[in-house]
Amino acid sequence: MTDFSHLKRLDDGPAKVEKARNAVNQLKQLVEPHQDIKREQDEIKKRQEEAAKKLRKNKAVRQKLESIKDKYMALISSIDPQGRKFELERIMYELFDLFDLDPKASFKNLGEQLDGAFPLDGTEYLFEAKWHKELFNKASLAAFTDKVEQN
């Protein structure tokens, strides 16, 4: 309260205004430390809740990553090349989805099968899931680069 003009018209108005102003200032001095403590406690509580939420999310992310890793490790022993390719596509989709990359599932474009896509910073990225037993050599990589550049 800062306006005490209503007290001015009373008997001994200026003295009552001064007394009221002093009383409010004293009250502020008593209340402000409590308000500061309350504000600080609220901020601490908010930071703790955010940290707990982040920890729960991180735990969920770690669990999901572990699940994706288990699926991938199961692919290593798979003897079904066709099934392995489709499972690898699903794993990639799950991984992109986990990190909020808004993935699109496989689709056909101009007669070619694309394993998926995702947008990032205004650019649409296509991905191709390939499974090779051996390391990818430079010639194969160059051929793949040419294929991408033609599209």
Helices and strands as residue ranges (DSSP letters): H 5-8, H 13-76, H 81-98, E 107-109, E 112-114, E 116-120, E 123-127, H 138-150
